[in-house]
Amino acid sequence: MPIFRVLTICICLLFSSSIFAQEDSLAWEGEWAANGTYFKIAVAVENNVLKVTQIESLGFEWTSKDAVIDGNVVEVEVDYVTGGVSGIIRAELLDESTGVLSVKSCTPEFMVSCALSKGRQAYFTKVAGQ
């Protein structure tokens, strides 16, 4: 009987952690604006996969790939059409309405946008959504 209880508790813990992870991932959903700019994105989450779409990109054409959320961090691959720059953006959710983004990688490194983004962070505030 004790083995059955342990197994039951383990199953309950697995399902409850999965439910909490889904609830946490919903904190990402909504419209986010880069502080001090008009740059704005929309974030949707489905099955712990984050999808980003541009709302106001200040004239930059870019695409992004879907990314798996890992707790309060997600890494999104981004390609800038107008400049030939590719990279990975690391986003960290600080609380339900604030996130900080930094560049994990950027190529080609000699491009001005890569050089200027190295070691910098951008703060985003949720302006609409969950």
N, C-alpha and C positions, 0 to 999 in steps of 0.2 A: 504493500500500500504506500509506503513512503516514496518509492520510485515513481509511482503514478502521480503523486503530489508534486514532486520535483519536475517531472515532465510537463505537467499542467502549468506550473508556475513559469517554466521556461517558455512555453508556447505563448502564454499571456504576455510575458515581457517582450517577446519578439514582435507580437502584433501591436502592443502599445507603443513601442519605439518607432514602428513603422508609421503609426497614426500621428505621433508627435512630429516626425520628420516631415510628413505631408503638411501638417499645420504650419510648421516653421517655414517650409518652402513657399507657402502662400504669402508670407510677409514680403516677398520679392515682387509680387504682382502689383501693377499700377503704372502710372506715368511718373517718370523721374526727370528732374531738371538739374543740369550742372549749375552749381552755385555761381552766381555772378555772370551768367551767360543766358542766351536764349536757347541753347542746345537742350533738346528734350527727346527722350526715348520712351517707348512703351514696353513693358515687360509682362509676359504671360508665362505661367507655369502649368505644365501638365505632366503628371506622373514623375515629378521631381526633375523635369527637363525644362530649362529656362530658354525662352525664345525672346529675342530683342528685335524691335522694329523701330525705325526712325520716325520721329514726328517733326522735329526741327533740327536739321543737321548743319545749319549755317553754310550751306552750299557744298558741303562735302558729300560725295557719293560713296557709300560703303555698304558692305554686306557682312553679315555675321552668321556663324553656324550655331545651331542649338548646342547647349552645354548642360552637363549634369551638375546639379547643385550638391555641394559637399558641406553640409552644415550651414555656416554663415558665409561660405566662400564659393565663388564660381569663377571659372576661367573660360573666357569666350574668345574664339578665333575670329579675327576681324580682317577684312581686306578692303583697302581704300582704292576704289576704282580710279579716282582722280589723283594719281600720284604714284601708283605702283607699289604701295607700302602694305605689308602684311604683318600681323602680330597677334599676340595674345594679351587680352586685357584681363587683369585679375580684379574682381570686385568683391568687396567684403561688406556685408550688412552689419552696420554698427548697432542699429536698433530698427524698429519697424518703419522709421521714416528717414533714416540717414544711411548712406553708403559711401564708401571711399573706393575709388578706382585708381589703379596704377598699371603701368605697362610691364608685363612680365618679359615679353620679347618683342622686338621690332626689327624687321629686315626690309630692305638693305640698311645696315647701320649707318651708312654715309648720308642717307637722306636727312634733310633738315628736320622733318617732323619726328624722325626717330631720335636724332640727337637732342632735340628740345624736350622730348618727353621722358628721357632717361632720368630716373630718380625723382620724378614728380608725381604728385597725387592730385586727383580731382574729387571734390566732395559733391555728392548728389543728394537732393532732397525729394522725397515723394510728394508730388503735388496733387495726385488724384489716385484713387483706387482703394484696395482693401484696407 
